Amino acid sequence: MKDESTPRGFLELLLRCSRIALIVCSSLASPAFAQTVLPVPTGLWDGTIQSRAGEVTFGVEIQKQSDGKLQATLLNGTDRQPFSSASWNDTDGTLALRMNYYDGVLTLHSVYKRAEDRLMTLGHMDGEYTRLTSKGLVHIAVSLVAHQEVAPGKPWSGASLAGDWIFTWPSESGAEKTTRASFQQQKDADANYRVPVSGTIQPVSGDTGLLHGFVSIGPDDKARFHLSRFDGIHVMAIDGEFESDGSLKGQQGGIKALEPFTARRAQDAKTADPNALAETLTHVKDPSEPFRFSGLDSSGQTLDQDSPQFKGKPLIVDIFGTWCPNCHDEAPVLEKLYQKYHNEGLEIVGLAYEYVDDTDRNLRQIAIYRDKFAITFPLLLSGTTDQGQIAKTLPQLVGFGAFPTSIFIDRDGHVRQILAGFTGPSTGEKYQEVQQRMDELVREIVAK
């Protein structure tokens, strides 16, 4: 039935609008205008950061799990370090890889081009790594490219970095300091005539973690080496050359600092031994005085040496920071000792010194650290990393200079030994040695 109340002109206008809407909807549904869902960039990626001593290289492995979630791992040679989480925005091509345990995030943007109404990846991502430090939020430019295998080459017959070395560094005071380093080198070069090499530099304050890179022949026909590491805290590279007398000369650099070094092969296994030096760096002013400390627990309560759970107990006081990779290396060792000797009376307490004076943030980072290692002994917030904080909060210490520092205290509250720094898993036998020494010290304070 015709509706006489509706004007003919309005009906014609409505019909024309309906036709236009149909055309627009059809166009939006076509491949040329449909919203593109970008594929997840799974697989291996090679990362690069520019430092003062050349490129810092690392790998990122991205996998899609059976539940659809992403899992990402940071690679430094054979060293595998999981990111806390990974997320992918399939509309704008943004990848976010979080390191909650370092309060950092690696944010990357995939680069695409349009071809035949489709977006295709160019095989690289650009972005930045951001992390909160004592100097504020740092921004570090990062690039990733899809990994490509390098074909194997011929056996290497050139210079070798393998073995133990003594690195010599100038210091601000003008006096030199020495540091032990150990490297391993493969036998065969790749198609670019570079032979893979890895190793660690081992100052008493704690090792660098696994450095990785190559020994190669430069344009001047001199043998050169370049190793680097990025782990969320370290952004470092060492670059140098072999001298005619077999020694090394080069420079180490991060984002800002650049430091020259020379090196010679270690003639004595004990020379610059970080585990031996660890027992000489820090001591207390008066060993006859009971050791004093304090800090806030997760509930905001202040605990100290006179708290019932510590007083009269054999005790390890561990000075650490959640930002410290060597502290992360030491944490599971401490927890293992706690589980082994707690029934004999051993207590352990961690004193955290964080980058910023923000109690809520710092307690949150300590909780993340605790959960990462399933730590069951108390962790207290005791201060910041600002200069003078250790002297103010732990005035009995002399020569403090390393995170972590572990203080072994007997049942009377007296310091029996202090170990500065920690040689981690990448140091091989040194890692085994420090664990054995810590076990010996625990047995001593438990037995007394």
Protein Blocks (a to p, Z undefined) as FASTA:
>chain_A
ZZfkbcfklmmmmmmmmmmmmmmmmmmmpmklgccddddfedjdddddddfkbcaddddd
ddddfkopacddddehjbccddfbdcddfknopacdddfknopacddddddddeehiacd
ehiacdddddddfkbpcddddddddddddddddddfbdcfedcdddddddfkopacdddd
dddddfbdcfkopacdddddddfkbpebjadddddddfkopacddddddehjaccddddd
ddfkopacdddddfkbccdddddddfbfkgopaklmmmmmpccfblmbccddddddfkop
acdfklmklgopacddddddfklmklmmmmmmmmmmmmmmmmnopacddddddfbdcfkl
mmmmmmmmmmmnopabdcddfbdfbehklmmmmmmbghiabdcddddddfkopafbdceh
jddfknommmmmmmmmmmmmmmmmmmZZ
